[in-house]
């Protein structure tokens, strides 16, 4: 990846790192909650009530959001812990 | 002298680490956007519908004002993490991203809006990552298939011909939108709006020709009281 494409700050970089750390829980937890809500809605209003075909779109969307976010969150968290260790 | 050299080395390492973070931060931020489709889960009652119109509008307005202040130098760019070099003197991609989602929420049916949002939130970073890693030009073929898949999910309950037409047009629109980046119009906006307008034409035409349109994918939750 091209590391030159991002704006840099040197001595002031604590501010931006704080911004990043502040948003991290929201970036990671919120999509998981939404994915869980979509899947549980499919289960409770669809599968349990014998109407799963009407809600299977929600199930697929829930799985897509879950996989999509895990796919990008893992390297993001790794890079963050990598920075913290430094 | 040795201490100064060591300090410079440490600072350089920190900056390099920051670059790496910025890359994955942007990717994670993109993926996070997919969860905004919870908008369609909100209960269908008057006061919630009122909030559904105005809350996203004011959030986007806040982002636009913040960007204007940054560009005018009233707010330091140090508060904005992960901005790209070309965004230093123009509106940041996140504002285009937010404006695109706002337009989709307010003016398009969810059968069009949801796959377009998924294209921007998941299709765009996947295409970007594959391009970064493999540098393949034909990565757009994969991008097209991925975006097409999102449109299939949204339209699979309609007539098969209509579903195929919508997913091909949506996939092509998303990839074309992804490739277009102008000084004042970002690909994060185009990847959402180009397929949305193309599909709006399909949506209106399908009604005219008597095709059965797909039903909503996400059903609003009921109020617990």
Interface residues (C-beta under 8 A of the other chain):
Chain A: X1 X2 X3 X4 X5 X6 X7 X8 X9 X10 X11 X12 X13 X15 X16 X17 X19 X20 X23 X26 X27 X28 X30 X31 X33 X34 X35 X37 X38 X41 X45 X54 X55 X57 X58 X60 X61 X64 X65 X68 X69 X71 X72 X73 X75 X76 X78 X79 X80 X82 X83 X86
Chain B: X11 X13 X14 X15 X16 X17 X18 X19 X20 X21 X22 X23 X24 X25 X27 X28 X29 X30 X31 X32 X34 X35 X37 X38 X41 X76 X77 X78 X79 X80 X81 X82 X83 X84 X85 X87 X88 X114 X118 X121 X122 X125 X132 X150 X153 X154 X156 X157 X215 X217 X218 X219 X221
